[in-house]
Amino acid sequence: MTTLVRARRIVTAQADLHDGWLVIGDDDTVLATGTGSPMRTDSAVTVDGAIVPGFVDLHAHGALGHDFAGCRAEDARAAAGHHRSRGTTTLVASVATGERADTAAALTRLRPLVADGTLAGLHLEGPWLAPTRRGAHRVDLLHAPDPAEVDTYCDAAGGALRIVTLAPELPGALDAVARFVEAGVVVAIGHTDATADQTRGAVDAGASLVTHLFNGMPPLHHRSPGPVGVALSDDRVLLECIVDGHHLDPVTVALVQRGAPGRMVLVSDAMAATGCPDGAYTVAGSAVTVRDGLALLADGSSLAGSTITVADAVRLLLHAGTDLPEVVAASAARAARLLGAPAPLSVGAPADLVVLDPERGSVRALPTAVVA
């Protein structure tokens, strides 16, 4: 059964169609897109709003009180479902620093959710992070990578590991970068005190992503540019940005857009309290307090992830005046490319889409089609 979807505007990774249409096949893939007269289909639906790709989140630790690092598989499904209900159709589950056995167990436990498509992959954030830039990660569990540990985690993930965040200045880090890149794992630079030269060395070795830019790293300094300076000036890396109104000032978001055009990637860094009331939680072994949706370490010394979904970041970008094709690129297209997935809503790609109100920034699912 084929379904025709019409909308005032359809923005894919490749086109911006006004008064456009797309056709979804019975295998839930995109068969065709265009304007004007569409092909004949079995059913049709007209949307009041814009059709955009479902969001792709490369960095989320959980939701609904469930942390991917320690929760049961069924709870991980519920957390992923919360993100999906807010428009995130592709989710990489982030596993924060833990004891080696616990981390290996988490990777093994989550593998089936990658195999069945609930998750798009797993992200290992820690334990190879700089203690001075630990954020919410337990300092006593942080250390330099060693080959045996790298092999343990790769074996536990069984091919489901898609992203690893590490600090490139740690002993053995560049060897780990090479090992992961050879295995097809994206290496992200983050929670680091690296110099510009050390950061550039990691990029030369194959690192292609920066974990939550500006957060978990020294600020940009005109005589010591560090990881931020390299991130903004090296076109080989994409830049995760947590656009929640707390992690980055709007001026900083504009700086990234203007200084590194075409490289911003929206992530949530959502922790377990996402979708939950304010209160006390635990992230990466650290006590966290959430007040008015803002997650802080209990001692107030650091932000501890966010409680947003990518849809919230999309809304803030739209309200700041970012045009819709750039929002689509930042919320879906670039991350999909990094994961090696088809360009969102291109012909042959999965028909993962949401209906977006560009004025309000709200998202909803596609309404039920009617027989043509």
Disulfide bonds with the S-S distance in Angstrom:
none
